[in-house]
Amino acid sequence: MKIHLREGLPFISVTLIYHGKKLNLKEVLIDTGSAGSVFSAEKVAAISLVAEPHDPIRQIRGVGGSEFVFVRQIESLMLGDLEVKDFEVEIGIMDYGFEIEGIIGMDFLTHGGLIIDLAQLEVKKGKLILS
């Protein structure tokens, strides 16, 4: 899967599937400093992925501050031909001062054993080695 750089940051395209509905997102940041994968509430509402009273709420923190997100399990998260089924994601406002549709964090990167090849500007499948 090809990476495109925007303002020096690595972005990719992903597909979410929730209740049989697909959503393609093209501006998703690869962030090895993020433990979880987070997606824009505004974007995922297009496939009826909205907060419900029983959803767990978390507070996430980063360089830009903190925000509250709700947590939901989706049917599938795909990056190219890599598909992770029954994947837990966080949904939030994502008001970080620039256009962003989501963040792929370490949870997805390690689950897939992915390799980020910056020389070739691509993400590849690799082997997950746990020590």
C-alpha positions, -999 to 999 in steps of 0.1 A, spaced: 0 0 0 15 33 -11 21 61 14 16 97 4 32 125 23 13 156 32 32 183 51 59 157 58 34 133 74 27 97 62 -9 91 50 -26 60 36 -60 49 24 -81 24 44 -115 8 42 -138 3 72 -167 -21 71 -195 -17 97 -228 -35 95 -221 -45 59 -214 -9 48 -180 1 34 -163 34 39 -131 44 21 -109 69 38 -80 85 19 -64 107 45 -55 84 73 -23 92 92 2 64 101 12 71 137 36 47 155 32 70 185 -5 62 188 -15 31 207 -49 29 191 -66 35 157 -89 65 158 -114 77 131 -133 109 125 -169 108 139 -180 131 111 -166 107 84 -178 74 99 -214 87 104 -218 81 67 -220 44 74 -242 49 105 -213 44 129 -225 69 156 -222 70 194 -248 50 213 -256 51 251 -238 18 258 -205 26 241 -174 27 263 -158 62 265 -121 68 267 -99 98 270 -70 98 247 -40 120 249 -14 132 224 9 160 215 -21 181 205 -39 176 238 -67 152 248 -102 143 237 -129 118 245 -137 91 221 -162 62 220 -151 27 213 -167 3 188 -159 -30 172 -162 -29 134 -165 -59 111 -133 -52 93 -105 -27 88 -86 -31 55 -53 -16 43 -47 -28 8 -50 -66 8 -45 -68 46 -78 -73 64 -83 -74 101 -117 -86 112 -136 -78 143 -113 -48 150 -118 -23 179 -116 13 169 -120 47 186 -142 74 172 -137 110 180 -139 146 168 -103 147 157 -100 185 157 -62 187 153 -59 218 132 -55 200 99 -76 178 77 -75 141 88 -99 113 85 -83 89 109 -51 75 125 -38 40 121 -20 32 154 2 6 168 -27 -18 175 -33 -23 137 3 -21 127 14 -48 151 -16 -70 146 -8 -71 109 30 -73 115 33 -44 90 66 -29 78 67 8 71 92 12 42 100 50 40 126 45 13 98 31 -10 70 51 7 49 20 12 34 -3 39 41 -40 35 31 -72 52 58 -86 73 62 -111 100 52 -103 135 80 -113 159 71 -112 196 99 -115 222 
